[in-house]
Amino acid sequence: MRIKPWIMLMRPFTLIAPFISIFFGVLLQLSIYKSLDIFWQNIDKIFFASVALSFAQAVGQIMNQVEDVEIDKSNKKGYRPIAKGEISVEKAQLMALILSIFTVIIGFLINTYYGIFMILFLFSGILYNLEPFRLKKRLWLNTVSLAISRGLMPVPASWCVVFPQYVFDKVPWLLGSVIAIWVLAWQNTKDFDDIEGDRKHGIITPVVYHGIKKLSFIIFILSIFSFLLLAIYIKFGLIPIELSALFILLIPTAWMLYKLFKIDFSPVNLENNELWVNFYLTLAGFYIISVTAYLIKPYISLFT
């Protein structure tokens, strides 16, 4: 049995950001609560929690390919293993089921709160992909649902891993809301190469409905609003001032906007286009930079 088609079925590049969101989300929580000393004694729990969310993401990716075989063929995505005929729909469904079971088991082994979050992540994949819900084909509901599951929810989920009693603190939800607005803007890049096929099959994504030119202005407004929201939270002391380091992500966001308005984004070997790749890298950056701001703070203090 060839392993590569099964790996490609999960779309591995898209699994990096959810892993990072939990791993670095926990690090951020421990940094804020001045409890970094317990990181290593919880490393196994943190690692498996990160894997669980990556599995949940993989389930969503598999469900998407199971439901979209004909759409993938129309969009010339023959490199996807189901569309290419390397993996049958039935075997892909079985893999999704196995990954779902592992996700839920790992989630509840960590704690009840985290298990509930894993169920919510899996359910969001069902809402997005499967009838009678099939949010994927419903204008803006498609992107909003992804903004919630990939932007809002991962930070609070990470807060559950070590200190689940703090899951309802305002910081993870407010930081998650900033990320969610940014994701609402840039998640659209995944559909730029699929306009004709999506339109043909009744998938009304924002880019199908608005066109790239008009959608570019919507993405611009949402991008600005996400950082404005971050500024408001910091200004009124709702989240730690250390998170002002996230404004550095204005740089890749500005570059992406430049490429977007020029309609200058080429296909990449990974899949999709370079804006989509940078979307995932910048999304991971929200978590990495948040933690880095705390980790380097003692060293900066030495020179101030």
Secondary structure, DSSP 8 states (H G I E B T S, - for coil): --SHHHHHHT-GGGGHHHHHHHHHHHHHHHHHTT-GGGTGGGHHHHHHHHHHHHHHHHHHHHHHHHHTHHHHHHTT-TTSHHHHTSS-HHHHHHHHHHHHHHHHHHHHHH-HHHHHHHHHHHHHHHHHHSTTT-GGGSTTHHHHHHHIIIIISHHHHHHTTT-GGGTTSHHHHHHHHHHHHHHHHHGGGGGGGGHHHHHHTT---HHHHHHHHHHHHHHHHHHHHHHHHHHHHHHTTSS-GGGGGGGGGHHHHHHHHHHHHTT---B-SSSSBHHHHHHHHHHHHHHHHHHHHHHSHHHHHTT-
